[in-house]
Amino acid sequence: MSLRNEPNLISLMEGTGSDILKCMHCGVCSGSCPSGRHTSLNIRRLLKKARNDAGVLSDDSLWMCTTCYNCQERCPRGIGIVDAIFEMRALAVREGIIYPEHRKVGELLLEHGHAVPIDEENMAKREALGLAPLPPTVHSFPEGLEEVKKLMASCRFDELMSEK
């Protein structure tokens, strides 16, 4: 089932769908948003759009939120705004709506267990600082990387990152 044509996105949002229906559109969230000062993000507009249109999943501003929680902490109705954004993002990704840059980070996680795999230059810098060339992460423990890969496969993260 494609969510893009779903008339009632709210019903698909498990924890916060009905929560955002409490929004009285006072604008405190948008006024509190540091990202909104520099991007197209308008939290109030995004929540209003989510109430009426599953097209919100394709809205670029959905990905402009830095999850600072300013909006949620200041909301007079106590709406889980950031949680709602997380749910909308999750629905968007399930629909294959994801920035290429985000998909690349996911692919790096699947391949290396890190979004920024260590390279020769960083290994040399670590050694110059008196550190081991590889940090004590999956870089140093290949069996840990296999466990990370199993975990990501078990929650179907690998499927989400594949091109649809």
C-alpha positions in Angstrom: 0.0 0.0 0.0 1.4 3.4 -0.9 1.1 6.0 1.8 1.4 8.8 -0.7 -2.3 8.5 -1.6 -3.4 7.8 2.0 -6.0 10.4 2.9 -5.5 9.9 6.7 -1.8 10.0 7.6 -2.7 10.7 11.2 -4.1 7.3 11.7 -0.8 5.7 10.6 1.2 7.7 13.1 1.2 5.3 16.1 2.2 7.5 19.0 1.7 11.1 17.9 -0.9 11.1 15.2 -3.8 12.1 17.4 -1.5 14.2 19.5 -0.9 16.7 16.6 -4.6 17.1 16.2 -4.5 19.0 19.5 -2.4 21.8 17.8 -4.1 25.2 18.1 -1.6 26.7 15.6 -0.3 29.3 18.0 3.0 29.4 16.3 5.2 29.0 19.4 6.9 26.0 17.8 7.8 27.9 14.6 9.0 30.9 16.6 11.2 28.6 18.8 12.8 26.8 15.9 16.4 27.7 15.2 16.4 25.7 11.9 13.3 27.7 10.8 15.4 30.9 10.8 17.8 29.4 8.2 15.7 26.9 6.2 12.3 26.3 4.8 11.2 24.6 8.0 7.9 26.0 9.5 6.8 23.5 12.1 3.3 24.8 12.4 2.8 24.5 8.6 4.3 21.0 8.6 1.9 19.8 11.4 -1.0 21.4 9.6 -0.1 19.7 6.4 0.3 16.4 8.2 -3.3 16.6 9.4 -4.6 16.9 5.9 -2.1 15.5 3.4 0.1 12.5 3.2 2.1 14.6 0.7 3.9 15.9 3.8 6.1 12.8 3.5 7.6 14.4 0.3 8.0 17.8 1.9 11.7 18.8 2.0 11.2 20.7 5.2 10.5 17.4 7.0 14.2 16.8 6.9 15.3 20.3 8.1 14.5 19.6 11.8 17.6 19.1 13.8 15.6 17.6 16.7 16.7 20.3 19.2 13.3 19.9 21.0 12.8 23.6 21.4 9.3 23.4 19.8 8.2 20.4 21.9 9.5 21.9 25.2 7.6 25.2 24.5 4.4 23.8 23.1 1.5 25.0 25.4 -0.4 21.8 24.6 2.5 19.5 25.3 2.4 17.9 21.8 5.2 15.5 20.9 6.3 17.5 17.9 9.7 16.0 17.4 8.3 12.5 17.9 5.7 13.3 15.2 8.5 14.4 12.9 10.4 11.1 13.6 7.3 9.1 12.8 6.7 11.1 9.6 10.3 10.5 8.5 10.0 6.8 9.3 6.9 6.6 7.1 8.6 8.5 4.3 11.6 6.2 4.4 9.3 3.2 4.3 7.9 4.7 1.1 11.3 5.2 -0.4 11.3 8.9 0.1 14.8 9.7 1.4 17.6 12.1 0.4 20.5 10.5 -1.5 22.8 11.8 1.2 20.8 10.0 3.9 20.7 6.8 1.9 24.5 7.0 1.5 25.0 7.3 5.3 22.7 4.3 5.7 24.8 2.3 3.1 28.0 3.3 4.9 26.5 2.0 8.2 25.6 -1.2 6.5 29.0 -1.7 5.0 31.3 -0.3 7.8 29.2 0.0 10.9 29.9 3.7 10.9 28.6 6.7 9.0 32.1 8.0 8.6 34.5 5.0 8.1 38.1 5.6 9.2 40.6 6.1 6.5 44.4 6.1 6.3 44.7 9.8 7.0 42.6 9.5 10.2 44.5 6.4 11.3 47.8 8.4 11.0 46.3 11.3 13.0 45.3 8.9 15.7 48.7 7.4 15.9 50.3 10.9 16.0 48.2 11.5 19.1 49.4 8.3 20.7 46.2 6.4 20.0 45.7 3.1 18.4 45.2 3.5 14.7 41.7 2.0 14.9 39.2 3.2 17.5 37.7 0.6 19.8 34.6 0.1 17.7 33.6 -2.3 15.0 36.8 -1.1 13.2 38.8 -3.0 15.7 36.3 -5.8 16.2 35.2 -7.4 12.9 33.0 -9.8 14.7 31.2 -6.7 16.1 30.6 -5.5 12.6 28.9 -8.8 11.8 26.7 -8.4 14.8 25.8 -4.9 13.7 24.9 -6.2 10.3 22.7 -8.9 11.7 21.0 -6.3 13.9 20.3 -4.0 10.9 19.1 -6.9 8.8 16.8 -8.1 11.6 15.0 -4.7 11.6 15.1 -4.6 7.8 17.3 -1.5 7.7 19.1 -3.0 4.8 15.8 -3.2 2.8 15.0 0.4 3.7 18.4 1.6 2.3 18.0 -0.3 -1.0 16.7 1.6 -3.9 13.0 1.1 -4.5 
